Amino acid sequence: MDFTQPYIATGLVIVAPVKSTKFSAWVFLKPFSLQMWCVTGAFFFLIGFVIWLLEHRINNDFRGPPRQQLITIFLFSFSTLFKTNQETLSTLGRFVMMVWLFLLMVITSSYTASLTSILTVEQLSSPITGIDSLIASSMRIGFQVGSFAESYLTESLNIHQSRLVSLKNPEEYERQLQLGPENGGVAAIVDELPYVELFLANQSDFGIIGDMFTKNGWGFAFQRDSPLSVDMSTAILRLSENGELQEIHDRWFCRGSCDKGRNRGSEPNHLHLRSFWGLFLICGAATVLAFLVFLLRTVHQFIRYNRKQRASSLVEQQSSSGRSQAVYSFFDFIDEKEEAIENMFKQHERAQPPVR
């Protein structure tokens, strides 16, 4: 005999009980792991501090009483979530913000997608999460009488025959799944996808777990060299190309329930740091680089400032034991507005007598 092109994709799938999830008030914390939350929070404070340091000497929004400046450090990077942060004026500050906003865009998009998935997915009522957990367990498995699923489970997956339970009709499917393995029922049922879709069309307590773990198709069989085989294959391909084949499938097999029944019960995983460590590394490196450039530039400016001050006899010469005083002077220098320092340099240069 000759077979036509498959008119429907089929394969073995797992059916298990599902239930609607009852979420707590802290469900918004679920998308990220604890490590991810800690690192993200640390970066919020790091970015806030570095931006404040880069902008403090040139931007009036980052100046004021110590309490106001502390609040600015804590709130600046958080305000980037809502696009209400102060504008940065320094080149280094804009560089850091560019990298930080890119990282923030990726994190917020991933968080939103993960939270949406958590709020919409239905959770398993059984420990079966896929074919691997089904094989590893010792619970009973149902299959349709006469289906090749029995031989596949025993011969290909090496599941012992004593774990398999033959079921005759959808009513037995429902009854055995509702009983569960603790009460003499089954933990899951393995059957071909079209039969499962018909079963789930009238069920809301069960769902398909994972994906198909065999890939097959149903086609028509004709006598060898029959011209009908070629004509039927051509018709099937034409229907597949224009989408009518999928419409027929949805009308007769799904009845509006395919999307609802497919791949339910797969609990979304937390987003871990290992998925974003590259972005955090880039952002951290850019922030540290900007900080070092600022620090070197400020130290060079401070040395120049001290020389001008000594040359003008505005301050006393510091002794070798006055290192702590030099540190305090450096912090006082950082607190000064850069515009005032530049004006002082210009005034000193104008006051210098011309060199002959």
BELHU-V634435 format. One record per residue. RES is the residue in one letter. PHI is phi in whole degrees, 0 to 359 (none if undefined). PSI is psi as a letter, one per 30 degrees, with the letter a starting at -180 (NA if undefined). Layout:
# BELHU-V634435
{{RES;PHI;PSI} {RES;PHI;PSI}}
This chain:
# BELHU-V634435
{{M;none;l} {D;246;k} {F;252;k} {T;279;l} {Q;300;k} {P;295;k} {Y;263;f} {I;207;k} {A;277;k} {T;217;l} {G;174;l} {L;280;k} {V;227;l} {I;250;k} {V;246;k} {A;215;l} {P;295;k} {V;230;l} {K;214;l} {S;287;k} {T;279;k} {K;260;j} {F;268;k} {S;272;l} {A;289;f} {W;254;g} {V;296;f} {F;292;f} {L;273;f} {K;292;e} {P;302;e} {F;251;k} {S;287;l} {L;299;e} {Q;297;e} {M;295;e} {W;298;e} {C;296;e} {V;293;e} {T;297;e} {G;298;e} {A;297;e} {F;290;e} {F;301;e} {F;289;e} {L;297;e} {I;296;e} {G;299;e} {F;292;e} {V;294;e} {I;296;e} {W;300;e} {L;295;e} {L;288;f} {E;259;f} {H;301;e} {R;273;f} {I;233;f} {N;241;j} {N;295;f} {D;293;f} {F;251;g} {R;239;l} {G;132;a} {P;298;l} {P;306;e} {R;296;e} {Q;294;e} {Q;293;e} {L;295;e} {I;296;e} {T;298;e} {I;299;e} {F;287;e} {L;263;f} {F;299;e} {S;293;e} {F;292;e} {S;291;f} {T;294;f} {L;296;f} {F;244;g} {K;59;h} {T;241;g} {N;284;l} {Q;293;l} {E;284;k} {T;271;k} {L;255;f} {S;280;l} {T;295;e} {L;295;e} {G;297;e} {R;292;e} {F;296;e} {V;297;e} {M;294;e} {M;298;e} {V;292;e} {W;295;e} {L;293;e} {F;294;e} {L;299;e} {L;295;e} {M;298;e} {V;294;e} {I;294;e} {T;294;e} {S;296;e} {S;294;e} {Y;297;e} {T;298;e} {A;295;e} {S;292;e} {L;295;e} {T;299;e} {S;295;e} {I;295;e} {L;284;f} {T;253;f} {V;280;k} {E;263;k} {Q;260;l} {L;289;k} {S;265;f} {S;228;l} {P;284;f} {I;284;k} {T;242;f} {G;172;a} {I;294;e} {D;293;e} {S;293;e} {L;293;e} {I;293;e} {A;288;f} {S;282;l} {S;247;g} {M;279;l} {R;281;k} {I;234;k} {G;266;l} {F;210;l} {Q;281;k} {V;301;k} {G;85;f} {S;280;l} {F;288;f} {A;300;e} {E;298;e} {S;293;e} {Y;293;e} {L;293;e} {T;279;e} {E;272;e} {S;271;e} {L;258;f} {N;58;h} {I;272;k} {H;294;k} {Q;299;f} {S;294;f} {R;274;f} {L;265;k} {V;234;k} {S;278;k} {L;236;k} {K;266;e} {N;210;l} {P;300;f} {E;296;e} {E;291;e} {Y;306;e} {E;297;e} {R;295;e} {Q;292;e} {L;292;e} {Q;291;e} {L;295;e} {G;79;l} {P;295;f} {E;289;f} {N;248;g} {G;90;g} {G;266;a} {V;244;l} {A;278;e} {A;201;l} {I;235;k} {V;251;k} {D;206;l} {E;285;k} {L;305;e} {P;300;e} {Y;295;e} {V;294;e} {E;297;e} {L;295;e} {F;295;e} {L;284;f} {A;300;f} {N;244;g} {Q;234;k} {S;235;f} {D;263;f} {F;230;l} {G;204;l} {I;280;k} {I;256;j} {G;74;a} {D;249;l} {M;297;k} {F;252;g} {T;223;l} {K;241;j} {N;222;a} {G;206;l} {W;260;k} {G;220;l} {F;264;k} {A;251;k} {F;231;l} {Q;300;k} {R;306;k} {D;68;g} {S;286;k} {P;294;f} {L;295;f} {S;297;e} {V;292;e} {D;296;e} {M;292;e} {S;297;e} {T;297;e} {A;295;e} {I;296;e} {L;296;e} {R;295;e} {L;295;e} {S;291;e} {E;292;e} {N;269;g} {G;88;f} {E;292;e} {L;297;e} {Q;292;e} {E;297;e} {I;297;e} {H;300;e} {D;295;e} {R;292;e} {W;261;f} {F;257;e} {C;273;e} {R;55;h} {G;81;g} {S;246;g} {C;297;e} {D;296;e} {K;291;e} {G;270;f} {R;273;k} {N;59;g} {R;280;l} {G;87;f} {S;269;j} {E;290;k} {P;297;k} {N;276;l} {H;294;l} {L;275;k} {H;258;l} {L;297;e} {R;297;f} {S;279;f} {F;231;g} {W;297;e} {G;297;e} {L;294;e} {F;296;e} {L;296;e} {I;296;e} {C;296;e} {G;297;e} {A;295;e} {A;295;e} {T;293;e} {V;295;e} {L;298;e} {A;297;e} {F;296;e} {L;294;e} {V;298;e} {F;298;e} {L;296;e} {L;297;e} {R;295;e} {T;290;e} {V;297;e} {H;299;e} {Q;293;e} {F;293;e} {I;297;e} {R;297;e} {Y;296;e} {N;297;e} {R;297;e} {K;295;e} {Q;295;e} {R;295;e} {A;296;f} {S;267;g} {S;59;h} {L;274;f} {V;227;l} {E;285;l} {Q;293;k} {Q;274;k} {S;280;l} {S;293;f} {S;272;g} {G;260;h} {R;294;e} {S;296;e} {Q;295;e} {A;294;e} {V;295;e} {Y;299;e} {S;296;e} {F;294;e} {F;293;e} {D;295;e} {F;294;e} {I;298;e} {D;285;f} {E;287;k} {K;289;k} {E;295;e} {E;297;e} {A;292;e} {I;294;e} {E;296;e} {N;296;e} {M;296;e} {F;299;e} {K;294;e} {Q;296;e} {H;293;e} {E;293;e} {R;290;e} {A;280;f} {Q;289;k} {P;291;k} {P;296;k} {V;276;k} {R;254;NA}}
